[in-house]
Amino acid sequence: TKFALKKLEAMSGLQGLEKMQGDASDQVAIKKRVKAEVEGWSGSQCSDFLTSVTAMRPYSTAFSAINGKAILRMSINSLSSMGVKQFDHQRIVWAAVKELQRFCNNIEYVPADERV
């Protein structure tokens, strides 16, 4: 969701991530910077991001058990092993994780709210 990018902006100190301007090389450089920052996140930063974006506070302890590199590599199957077992909760958390992964890994990024 767009809220995931808003939180990422707040945590990285960068503004306008959602509608990046400039040429492609500038955009790639910004994404690389953000990815490096996310890869350095501690468990508490991962927890802060996920609980803020998803409002899934009961899972904050589980979220703090992962670091930034793990959040960028995880799959939806990881959620169950983290204790996020309810399908609706998995769907919400996974949407935020996937949005972060898409942005940081430069996978034809289109905000979730604009996908068809």
C-alpha positions in Angstrom: 0.0 0.0 0.0 1.0 3.6 -0.3 1.2 3.7 3.5 4.2 1.3 3.3 6.1 3.8 1.2 5.1 6.7 3.5 6.6 4.8 6.5 9.7 3.9 4.5 10.1 7.6 3.6 9.8 8.5 7.3 12.3 5.9 8.3 14.8 6.7 5.6 14.5 10.4 5.7 13.7 10.6 1.9 10.6 12.1 0.6 8.7 11.4 -2.6 9.6 7.8 -3.0 6.2 7.0 -4.3 6.5 9.4 -7.2 10.2 9.6 -7.8 11.3 12.1 -10.3 14.5 12.3 -12.3 16.2 10.0 -14.8 16.3 6.3 -14.4 19.9 6.3 -13.0 18.9 8.7 -10.3 15.9 6.5 -9.4 18.1 3.4 -9.3 20.6 5.2 -7.1 17.9 6.2 -4.6 16.5 2.7 -4.5 20.0 1.2 -3.9 20.4 3.7 -1.0 17.1 2.8 0.5 17.8 -1.0 0.0 21.1 -0.7 1.8 19.4 1.1 4.6 16.6 -1.5 4.9 19.2 -4.3 4.8 20.8 -2.7 7.9 17.5 -2.6 9.8 17.5 -4.2 13.3 14.7 -6.4 14.5 13.1 -3.4 16.3 13.2 -1.4 13.1 11.5 -4.3 11.2 8.9 -4.5 13.9 8.3 -0.8 13.9 7.8 -0.8 10.1 5.5 -3.8 10.0 3.4 -2.9 13.0 3.0 0.7 11.8 2.1 -0.3 8.3 -0.2 -3.3 9.1 -1.5 -2.4 12.6 -0.7 -6.0 13.6 0.7 -5.2 17.0 0.2 -8.7 18.4 3.0 -9.9 16.1 5.5 -7.2 17.1 7.7 -9.7 19.0 7.7 -12.0 16.0 8.5 -9.1 13.7 11.5 -8.1 15.9 13.0 -11.5 15.4 13.9 -10.7 11.8 16.4 -8.2 10.4 16.3 -6.0 7.3 18.1 -8.6 5.1 15.6 -11.2 6.1 12.6 -9.1 5.4 13.8 -8.5 1.9 14.3 -12.2 1.3 11.3 -13.7 3.1 8.4 -15.4 1.3 4.8 -15.6 2.4 5.6 -19.1 3.8 7.9 -17.4 6.4 4.9 -15.7 8.0 3.4 -19.0 9.4 6.7 -19.9 11.0 6.8 -16.4 12.6 3.5 -17.1 14.2 1.3 -15.2 11.7 -1.1 -18.1 11.0 -4.5 -16.5 10.2 -4.9 -16.1 6.5 -6.3 -12.6 6.7 -3.4 -11.5 8.9 -0.9 -13.1 6.5 -2.5 -11.3 3.6 -2.2 -7.9 5.3 1.4 -8.4 6.5 2.5 -10.0 3.2 1.1 -6.9 1.2 3.4 -4.6 3.2 6.4 -6.9 2.9 5.9 -7.4 -0.8 5.6 -3.6 -1.3 8.9 -3.1 0.5 10.5 -5.9 -1.5 9.2 -4.6 -4.8 10.6 -1.1 -4.1 14.0 -2.2 -2.8 14.6 -4.9 -5.4 13.5 -2.6 -8.2 10.9 -5.1 -9.6 8.9 -3.0 -12.0 7.6 -1.0 -9.1 4.0 0.1 -9.3 2.3 1.1 -6.0 -0.2 -1.6 -4.9 -3.1 0.9 -5.0 -2.4 1.5 -8.8 -2.1 -2.2 -9.9 -4.9 -3.6 -12.0 
